[in-house]
């Protein structure tokens, strides 16, 4: 049996301090795998350091991790893809274990769940935010992962080539997770060591700004992939507000035969109309979503399954 083709993909923006170590670590862990570094408009020596370490250099001028991943997935052809950040915080030595799990069980995605005892590596605010956002996504789309925002994963070819990659920034991890959960792909997860950045290296993640962007992405994906849930919730809320405003008006009319609060009555009527329209939109868009899901599934199935080691 031919050995599967493995590609290591590293998106980078101003990671000259850490990228050399990342490349060396993955070269030791996977000596035969080509390592691609995609530079995203770095202003430091990231490209020079990566070239000196022996990586293959590509560039993406559209700023944002999502844009880089879209370009990577479009350009590179392999059987398995290892996606990892270039900040030297992830455990390169775990790559063979992640690949072995993917191959032994024929998985389309293996997620590296971060485990650390270093408070500076994984700040409490990030831990809390990750748990909250992961909880929201897994509650809606399926409880199959514990670390939705991990930047270290293994993908099969059919995952990569069927992934639409619509995000532009750090919210791309959410999109990757929902893509796997929505198509009910075979996926797995392994705990891996997570370390603090090397001295002199700074994080590009902004806790609150990027957290809100991820939350916005989750809401957008719920609207697109679960329209009945989204629009029913909206319609139910509008209906309750309409009843709360309209009930006193109706009671007054029943007692006196008059409608002294005409603006409130009109507002209540309008809200109930919007509530009915929202429920209707949800039902119509559910049929559209089903057609889109079937199309994505057929594209996914058009690629061969990942190489599977028979136990």
C-alpha positions as CSV (number, residue, x, y, z in Angstrom):
1,X,0.0,0.0,0.0
2,X,1.3,3.5,-1.0
3,X,2.1,5.8,1.9
4,X,-0.4,8.7,2.2
5,X,0.8,12.1,1.1
6,X,1.0,14.4,4.1
7,X,1.3,18.2,4.0
8,X,2.0,20.4,7.0
9,X,0.3,23.8,6.6
10,X,1.4,26.8,8.8
11,X,-0.3,30.2,8.4
12,X,2.0,33.0,9.6
13,X,1.8,36.7,10.4
14,X,4.9,38.2,12.1
15,X,6.1,35.0,13.7
16,X,9.9,35.3,13.1
17,X,10.6,34.5,16.7
18,X,8.8,31.2,16.7
19,X,8.5,29.9,13.1
20,X,12.0,28.4,12.9
21,X,11.3,26.2,16.0
22,X,7.9,25.1,14.6
23,X,9.5,24.0,11.3
24,X,12.3,22.2,13.1
25,X,9.9,20.4,15.5
26,X,7.6,19.2,12.7
27,X,10.6,18.2,10.6
28,X,11.7,15.9,13.4
29,X,8.2,14.6,13.9
30,X,7.4,14.1,10.2
31,X,10.7,14.0,8.3
32,X,9.1,13.1,4.9
33,X,6.3,15.6,4.9
34,X,6.6,18.9,3.1
35,X,6.1,22.0,5.3
36,X,4.3,24.9,3.7
37,X,4.5,28.3,5.4
38,X,1.9,30.8,4.1
39,X,3.0,34.3,5.0
40,X,0.2,36.9,5.5
41,X,1.9,40.3,4.9
42,X,4.5,39.9,7.7
43,X,6.6,42.9,8.4
44,X,9.4,41.1,10.2
45,X,11.8,38.3,9.1
46,X,9.2,35.5,9.1
47,X,9.9,34.6,5.4
48,X,13.6,34.6,5.8
49,X,13.6,32.5,8.9
50,X,11.1,30.0,7.4
51,X,13.2,29.7,4.2
52,X,16.4,29.1,6.2
53,X,14.6,26.4,8.2
54,X,13.7,24.6,4.9
55,X,10.0,25.4,4.5
56,X,8.2,26.0,1.3
57,X,7.1,29.6,1.2
58,X,3.8,30.9,-0.2
59,X,2.0,34.2,0.3
60,X,-1.5,35.4,0.8
61,X,-2.1,39.2,0.6
62,X,-5.7,39.2,1.9
63,X,-5.2,39.9,5.6
64,X,-6.7,37.3,8.0
65,X,-6.3,33.7,9.0
66,X,-9.5,32.6,7.2
67,X,-8.1,34.0,3.9
68,X,-4.9,32.1,4.4
69,X,-6.6,28.8,5.1
70,X,-8.8,29.3,2.0
71,X,-5.7,29.7,-0.1
72,X,-3.9,26.8,1.5
73,X,-6.8,24.4,1.0
74,X,-7.1,25.5,-2.7
75,X,-3.4,25.2,-3.5
76,X,-2.2,22.1,-1.8
77,X,-3.0,18.5,-2.9
78,X,-2.4,15.8,-0.3
79,X,-4.1,12.8,1.4
80,X,-3.8,14.3,4.9
81,X,-3.3,17.9,5.9
82,X,-1.9,19.1,9.2
83,X,-2.9,22.6,10.0
84,X,-1.0,24.3,12.9
85,X,-0.3,27.8,14.0
86,X,3.2,29.2,13.7
87,X,3.6,30.4,17.3
88,X,5.3,27.3,18.7
89,X,2.6,26.7,21.3
90,X,1.4,23.3,19.9
91,X,3.0,20.0,20.4
92,X,4.6,18.9,17.1
93,X,5.6,15.5,18.6
94,X,1.9,14.7,18.7
95,X,1.5,14.9,14.9
96,X,2.2,11.2,14.4
97,X,-0.4,10.2,17.0
98,X,-3.0,12.5,15.4
99,X,-2.3,11.0,12.0
100,X,-2.3,7.5,13.4
101,X,-5.8,8.0,14.8
102,X,-7.0,9.5,11.5
103,X,-5.6,6.6,9.5
104,X,-6.6,3.8,11.9
105,X,-10.3,4.9,12.0
106,X,-10.6,6.6,8.6
107,X,-11.4,10.0,10.1
108,X,-11.9,13.2,8.2
109,X,-10.8,15.5,11.0
110,X,-8.8,15.0,14.2
111,X,-8.8,17.9,16.6
112,X,-5.9,18.5,19.0
113,X,-7.5,19.5,22.3
114,X,-5.2,21.8,24.3
115,X,-4.0,20.8,27.7
116,X,-1.7,22.9,29.8
117,X,-0.7,23.7,33.3
118,X,0.9,27.0,32.3
119,X,-1.4,29.9,33.1
120,X,0.5,32.2,30.8
121,X,0.0,29.8,27.9
122,X,-3.8,29.7,28.1
123,X,-5.2,32.7,29.9
124,X,-8.2,32.2,32.1
125,X,-10.3,34.6,30.0
126,X,-9.5,32.5,26.9
127,X,-10.3,29.3,28.6
128,X,-13.7,30.6,29.8
129,X,-14.5,32.1,26.4
130,X,-13.5,28.9,24.6
131,X,-15.6,26.7,26.9
132,X,-18.6,29.0,26.4
133,X,-18.3,29.2,22.6
134,X,-17.6,25.5,22.3
135,X,-20.6,24.8,24.5
136,X,-22.9,26.9,22.3
137,X,-21.7,25.2,19.1
138,X,-21.8,21.7,20.4
139,X,-25.2,22.1,22.0
140,X,-26.6,23.2,18.7
141,X,-24.6,21.1,16.2
142,X,-23.6,18.1,18.3
143,X,-21.4,17.3,21.3
144,X,-18.3,15.7,19.6
145,X,-15.5,18.1,20.5
146,X,-14.2,19.8,23.6
147,X,-11.9,22.4,22.1
148,X,-13.6,24.0,19.1
149,X,-11.0,26.8,18.8
150,X,-7.9,24.7,18.6
151,X,-5.6,25.8,15.8
152,X,-4.0,22.3,15.5
153,X,-5.9,19.7,13.4
154,X,-5.5,16.9,10.9
155,X,-7.8,16.9,7.9
156,X,-8.5,14.4,5.1
157,X,-8.5,15.5,1.4
158,X,-12.3,15.2,1.1
159,X,-12.8,17.5,4.1
160,X,-10.4,20.1,2.7
161,X,-11.8,20.1,-0.8
162,X,-15.4,20.3,0.3
163,X,-14.8,23.0,2.9
164,X,-16.3,26.4,1.6
165,X,-14.0,28.6,3.7
166,X,-16.1,31.7,3.9
167,X,-14.5,33.3,7.0
168,X,-11.7,35.8,7.0
169,X,-10.2,35.8,10.5
170,X,-9.9,33.7,13.6
171,X,-13.5,32.6,13.4
172,X,-12.4,30.1,10.7
173,X,-11.9,27.5,13.5
174,X,-15.7,27.7,14.2
175,X,-16.4,27.3,10.6
176,X,-14.2,24.2,10.3
177,X,-15.9,22.6,13.3
178,X,-19.5,23.3,12.1
179,X,-18.6,22.0,8.6
180,X,-17.6,18.6,10.1
181,X,-20.5,18.4,12.5
182,X,-23.1,19.5,9.9
183,X,-22.1,16.8,7.4
184,X,-21.8,14.2,10.2
185,X,-18.2,13.4,9.2
186,X,-16.2,10.9,11.1
187,X,-14.0,12.9,13.5
188,X,-11.9,12.4,16.6
189,X,-10.0,14.3,19.2
190,X,-6.8,13.8,21.2
191,X,-5.4,15.8,24.1
192,X,-2.1,17.5,23.3
193,X,0.3,19.7,25.3
194,X,-0.1,23.4,24.9
195,X,2.8,25.7,25.8
196,X,3.4,29.4,26.2
197,X,4.9,31.4,23.3
198,X,8.6,31.8,23.1
199,X,10.0,35.1,24.7
200,X,9.6,38.0,22.3
201,X,6.6,36.4,20.5
202,X,3.2,38.2,20.8
203,X,-0.3,36.8,20.3
204,X,-2.4,38.3,17.4
205,X,-5.6,37.2,19.2
206,X,-7.6,40.0,20.7
207,X,-9.8,38.5,23.4
208,X,-12.9,40.6,23.2
209,X,-12.9,41.7,19.6
210,X,-12.2,38.2,18.2
211,X,-14.5,36.7,20.8
212,X,-17.4,38.8,19.5
213,X,-16.5,38.0,15.9
214,X,-16.6,34.3,16.7
215,X,-20.0,34.7,18.5
216,X,-21.3,36.6,15.4
217,X,-20.0,33.7,13.2
218,X,-21.9,31.2,15.4
219,X,-25.1,33.2,15.1
220,X,-24.6,33.4,11.3
221,X,-24.0,29.7,11.0
222,X,-27.1,29.0,13.1
223,X,-29.1,31.2,10.8
224,X,-27.7,29.4,7.7
225,X,-27.7,25.8,9.0
226,X,-30.5,25.8,11.5
227,X,-33.0,28.4,10.1
228,X,-36.1,26.8,11.8
229,X,-34.3,27.2,15.2
230,X,-33.1,30.7,14.5
231,X,-36.3,32.1,13.1
232,X,-38.6,30.2,15.5
233,X,-36.7,31.7,18.4
234,X,-37.0,35.2,16.8
235,X,-40.7,34.7,16.0
236,X,-41.5,33.4,19.5
237,X,-39.7,36.4,21.1
238,X,-41.7,38.8,18.9
239,X,-44.9,37.0,19.6
240,X,-44.4,37.2,23.4
241,X,-43.6,40.9,23.1
242,X,-46.7,41.4,21.0
243,X,-48.9,39.6,23.6
244,X,-47.3,41.6,26.4
245,X,-48.1,44.9,24.7
246,X,-51.5,43.9,23.3
247,X,-53.1,42.1,26.3
248,X,-53.9,45.3,28.3
249,X,-55.3,46.9,25.1
250,X,-57.6,43.9,24.5
251,X,-58.7,43.8,28.2
252,X,-59.6,47.5,28.0
253,X,-61.6,47.0,24.8
254,X,-63.5,44.1,26.3
255,X,-64.4,46.2,29.4
256,X,-65.2,49.6,27.6
257,X,-65.5,48.9,23.9
258,X,-62.8,51.5,23.3
259,X,-59.2,51.4,22.1
260,X,-57.6,54.4,23.9
261,X,-54.0,53.2,23.2
262,X,-54.1,53.0,19.4
263,X,-50.4,53.3,18.8
264,X,-49.7,50.4,21.2
265,X,-52.4,48.3,19.5
266,X,-50.8,49.0,16.1
267,X,-47.4,48.1,17.4
268,X,-48.7,44.9,18.9
269,X,-50.4,44.0,15.6
270,X,-47.2,44.7,13.7
271,X,-45.0,42.6,16.0
272,X,-47.4,39.6,15.7
273,X,-47.3,40.0,11.9
274,X,-43.5,39.9,12.1
275,X,-43.6,36.9,14.3
276,X,-45.8,35.0,11.8
277,X,-43.4,36.1,9.0
278,X,-40.4,34.9,10.9
279,X,-41.9,31.4,11.4
280,X,-42.7,31.3,7.7
281,X,-39.2,32.4,6.7
282,X,-37.8,29.6,8.9
283,X,-39.8,26.9,7.2
284,X,-39.0,28.2,3.7
285,X,-35.3,28.5,4.4
286,X,-35.2,25.1,6.0
287,X,-35.9,23.6,2.6
288,X,-33.2,25.8,1.0
289,X,-30.8,24.7,3.7
290,X,-31.6,21.0,3.1
291,X,-30.8,21.5,-0.6
292,X,-27.5,23.2,0.2
293,X,-26.6,20.4,2.7
294,X,-27.3,17.7,0.1
295,X,-25.1,19.6,-2.4
296,X,-22.2,19.9,0.0
297,X,-22.6,16.2,0.9
298,X,-22.4,15.2,-2.7
299,X,-19.2,17.3,-3.2
300,X,-17.8,15.7,-0.1
301,X,-18.6,12.2,-1.4
302,X,-17.0,13.0,-4.8
303,X,-13.6,12.6,-3.2
304,X,-12.1,9.3,-2.2
305,X,-12.2,8.4,1.6
306,X,-9.0,9.0,3.5
307,X,-6.4,6.1,3.5
308,X,-7.6,3.7,6.2
309,X,-5.2,1.3,7.9
310,X,-7.0,-2.0,8.6
311,X,-6.5,-3.1,12.2
